[in-house]
Amino acid sequence: MAFTVTSSAFKQGEVIPTRYTRDGENVSPPLEWRGAPPGTRSFMVLVEDPDAPSGMFRHWAMYNIPADEKGLPEGASSHRPSGAGEGVNGFGKARYDGPQPPKGHGPHHYHFRLAALDIPQLNILASAKAEDIWTEAMPHIIAEAELVGVYER
């Protein structure tokens, strides 16, 4: 079975509903995953926008998600799994902040990246940035899955 991440809120390549953006309720969409490889001891989620005018923009990083989790509920920043942490996003907040591309900039692609890690936890400072957490996780990634949604204003 392939390692996959999906959402009941939108399918691969579809528009992210306004509810999950900063124009809406700014809550993270529900995520579900399947097919984690043997040896998975934790998960990490990273949400990135490569279409941002200033380059790669990170909207969310949640790490130290226990290996027995099969997904994250809507609004996971308010309902974190036990032991999970969140990195500082591009808005300077340690939480999910949804899409908010510049008006008239065209469609942006939001990559919800899920990594299965071979360690139970990353030892990260509470003030760590999302991109630094991903860098720390990289040597421990044993599988990766991705869901891409689109949003424009």
C-alpha positions in Angstrom: 0.0 0.0 0.0 1.3 3.4 -1.0 1.8 6.1 1.7 -0.8 8.7 1.0 -2.3 11.9 2.6 -5.8 13.1 1.8 -8.4 15.5 3.1 -12.2 15.3 3.1 -12.2 19.1 2.5 -10.6 19.1 -0.9 -9.0 16.6 -3.4 -5.6 16.7 -5.0 -5.3 19.8 -7.2 -8.7 21.2 -6.2 -9.5 24.6 -4.6 -9.0 24.9 -0.9 -12.3 26.0 0.6 -12.3 29.5 2.1 -13.0 28.1 5.6 -9.3 26.9 5.7 -7.8 30.2 4.6 -7.0 33.5 6.3 -10.0 34.9 4.4 -12.2 32.4 6.2 -12.0 30.8 9.6 -8.3 30.1 9.3 -8.5 26.5 10.6 -6.4 23.7 9.2 -8.3 21.2 7.0 -8.7 17.6 8.3 -6.0 15.3 7.0 -6.0 11.5 6.9 -3.1 9.2 5.9 -2.7 5.6 5.0 0.2 3.2 4.2 2.8 4.4 6.7 5.9 2.2 6.2 7.1 -0.2 8.9 9.5 1.5 11.2 7.5 4.7 11.4 7.9 6.2 14.9 6.4 9.7 14.3 5.0 12.0 11.7 5.5 15.6 10.6 3.3 17.9 8.5 4.6 20.9 6.6 2.5 23.3 4.5 4.3 25.4 1.9 3.5 27.9 -0.8 6.2 27.9 -3.5 4.2 30.6 -5.5 4.7 33.4 -2.9 6.2 36.5 -4.4 9.2 36.4 -1.9 9.8 32.7 -2.5 8.9 29.6 -0.5 6.4 30.6 2.3 5.7 28.2 5.2 2.2 28.2 6.6 2.4 25.4 9.1 4.7 22.8 10.7 3.4 20.2 13.2 5.9 17.6 14.4 6.2 14.8 17.0 2.8 13.4 15.9 2.6 9.9 17.4 3.1 7.0 15.0 -0.4 5.6 15.9 -2.2 8.6 14.6 -4.0 8.2 11.3 -4.6 11.9 10.6 -5.3 15.3 12.1 -8.7 16.8 12.8 -9.9 20.1 11.4 -8.4 22.9 13.4 -5.5 20.7 14.6 -3.6 23.6 16.1 -6.4 23.7 18.8 -6.5 19.9 19.1 -2.9 18.8 18.9 -2.1 15.1 19.5 -0.3 14.5 22.8 3.4 15.4 22.5 3.1 17.2 19.2 4.6 20.7 18.7 4.3 23.4 16.1 6.9 25.5 14.4 6.9 29.2 13.7 5.3 29.9 10.3 6.0 32.7 7.8 3.5 34.9 9.7 5.6 34.6 12.8 3.1 32.4 14.7 3.5 28.8 16.0 0.2 27.6 14.5 -1.6 26.9 11.3 -2.2 30.0 9.2 -3.9 29.3 6.0 -3.6 30.6 2.5 -3.7 34.4 1.9 -1.9 35.1 -1.4 -1.8 38.7 -2.7 -4.9 39.8 -4.5 -4.6 39.4 -8.2 -1.4 37.3 -8.0 -3.1 34.3 -9.5 -3.5 30.8 -8.1 -1.1 29.6 -5.5 -0.4 25.9 -4.8 -0.3 24.8 -1.2 1.7 21.7 -0.6 0.6 19.7 2.5 3.7 17.5 3.0 3.5 14.5 5.4 6.7 12.8 6.5 7.0 9.4 8.3 10.0 9.6 10.5 12.2 6.8 12.0 12.5 8.5 15.4 9.7 9.1 18.0 10.5 12.8 18.4 12.5 15.7 17.1 14.2 17.7 19.9 13.2 21.2 18.7 13.2 24.5 20.4 9.7 26.0 20.9 10.8 29.0 18.8 12.1 27.0 15.8 10.9 28.0 12.4 9.0 25.6 10.2 11.8 25.3 7.6 14.3 24.5 10.3 12.2 21.8 11.7 11.9 20.2 8.3 15.7 20.4 7.9 16.0 18.6 11.3 13.5 16.0 10.1 15.1 15.3 6.7 17.7 12.7 7.8 14.9 10.7 9.5 12.3 10.7 6.7 11.5 7.1 5.6 8.5 8.1 3.5 6.8 11.2 2.3 3.3 11.9 0.9 1.8 15.1 -0.4 -1.5 16.7 -1.1 -1.7 19.9 -3.1 -4.6 22.4 -3.0 -5.0 25.7 -4.9 -6.2 29.1 -3.7 -6.3 32.6 -5.1 -7.8 35.9 -4.2 
